[in-house]
Amino acid sequence: MLGAPYACGVELQGDRVVLRSFCEGDIAAVAAIGREPEVARWWPDLPDDKPMRERLERGTGFTVLLDGEVVGFAQYWEEDDPEFRHAGIDLALSARVHGRGLGRDTVRTVARHLVRELGHHRVTIDPSLENERAVRCYEAVGFRRVGVLRRYWRGPDGRWQDGLLLDLLADELD
């Protein structure tokens, strides 16, 4: 069983993508993706150095690779309280690869890892309610809507925006 934090270079194999544990050398490529308008709309801090270094130190982030090229970033977090134990996923893909099924492949790969390797029975994801592309992606993997999180996150424009909580139980995966 792999444990976190991961050393640089650990890989998870998806159907089309490879998820490589986030490394120092990935910061510039992921930050560039974070500056794309379609990504920055949902991930305003992705190109910022401090949050990127914090993600690196946690060791729970992955660079998303397609044919060896960096096309995104995925991360997970864990709630380890035995009464509420579960994990969550975050994902950002370059706009140039949207609509190709890579988000589904990435989310499914991370979810499988969280369930099969780290023993979680439940995985959550919480996109902006307005991010319809992301919601469709997560539902295609099997995530189900739990409810709306009102005024859940502050967008780049400073406005509080609603989030959508979705979850996936281990026996619903695949």
NORFENHU-V951307 format. One line per field, one symbol per residue. phi: phi as a letter, one per 40 degrees, with the letter a starting at -180 (. if undefined). A space follows every 50 residues. Layout:
phi=???
This chain:
phi=.cbccccdhcbbcccbbbbbdcbdccdcccccccccdccddbbccdcccc ccccccccgbbbccbbfgccbiababbbbbcdcbdabbbbabbddcbcgb gccccccccccdcccccbgccabbabccdcccccdcccccchcbcbiccc fcaccccgccbcbbcbbbcdcccg
